[in-house]
Amino acid sequence: MNIPNTLSVLRIVLIPFFIILLLPAGPGTVCVGAFMVFAAASITDFLDGYIARSTNQITKLGKLLDPIADKILTSAALIFLVQLHRAPAWIVIVIIAREFAITGIRAMASAEGIIMHADRLGKHKMGAQITAVLMLLLNNRFWIFNWHTLGTLSLWVAMVLSVISGSQYIRRFMKEMDLA
C-alpha cells in the first residue's frame, strides 16, 4: 500500500478516536482533544491527495478510500455537532444528503466507465466543512474569538457550496450520460 492510501486508512482509523473524545462532551464543552484528532485527520486528507498527485501514486483503491474517509469523518463530526447543539440539523441534513447523492451519481457514472472527479468548488466545500467543524468544536469560550459564530458562518458557506457543487455534479452527470 502506498503512502497516500496509508494516509486515507489512517484517517478512517482516527474516526473512532474522534468519536470517543466527543462522547462525554456537552453543549458548552470545549472539545480540544476532538479538535486535535479532527485537525490531524483533515491534514491527512490534504496530504494524501497532494502526495498522490505530485508523485503519480493515484490508485483505484485511493479513489475509493479517500472520498469514503472524507464522508465518514465529516458526517460523524457534523452529526455530533447537532447533538451538541452547535449546528442546525437541517443544514447538516442538506450537506449529508448532497454527499449521498453525489456518491450515488459517481457510482452510476463509474458503472458506465465515466470518472467524475472532484472539482475545485467541491474542494472549497470540503475546506469550509473542515473549518466549520474545527471552529464549532472550540465553541464560544476558547481564547478571545467567538468561534461559534465563525463556525456557524463557515457551516452556512459549506452548505451553499454543497448545493451549488452538487447541482454542478448533477448537470455534468446528465451531460456525460446524455440525459440532458
C-alpha positions, 0 to 999 in steps of 0.5 A, a space after each residue: 500500500 502506498 503512502 497516500 492510501 496509508 494516509 486515507 486508512 489512517 484517517 478512517 482509523 482516527 474516526 473512532 478516536 474522534 468519536 470517543 473524545 466527543 462522547 462525554 462532551 456537552 453543549 458548552 464543552 470545549 472539545 480540544 482533544 476532538 479538535 486535535 484528532 479532527 485537525 490531524 485527520 483533515 491534514 491527512 486528507 490534504 496530504 494524501 491527495 497532494 502526495 498522490 498527485 505530485 508523485 503519480 501514486 493515484 490508485 483505484 483503491 485511493 479513489 475509493 478510500 479517500 472520498 469514503 474517509 472524507 464522508 465518514 469523518 465529516 458526517 460523524 463530526 457534523 452529526 455530533 455537532 447537532 447533538 451538541 447543539 452547535 449546528 442546525 440539523 437541517 443544514 447538516 441534513 442538506 450537506 449529508 444528503 448532497 454527499 449521498 447523492 453525489 456518491 450515488 451519481 459517481 457510482 452510476 457514472 463509474 458503472 458506465 466507465 465515466 470518472 467524475 472527479 472532484 472539482 475545485 468548488 467541491 474542494 472549497 466545500 470540503 475546506 469550509 466543512 473542515 473549518 466549520 467543524 474545527 471552529 464549532 468544536 472550540 465553541 464560544 469560550 476558547 481564547 478571545 474569538 467567538 468561534 461559534 459564530 465563525 463556525 456557524 458562518 463557515 457551516 452556512 458557506 459549506 452548505 451553499 457550496 454543497 448545493 451549488 457543487 452538487 447541482 454542478 455534479 448533477 448537470 455534468 452527470 446528465 451531460 456525460 450520460 446524455 440525459 440532458 
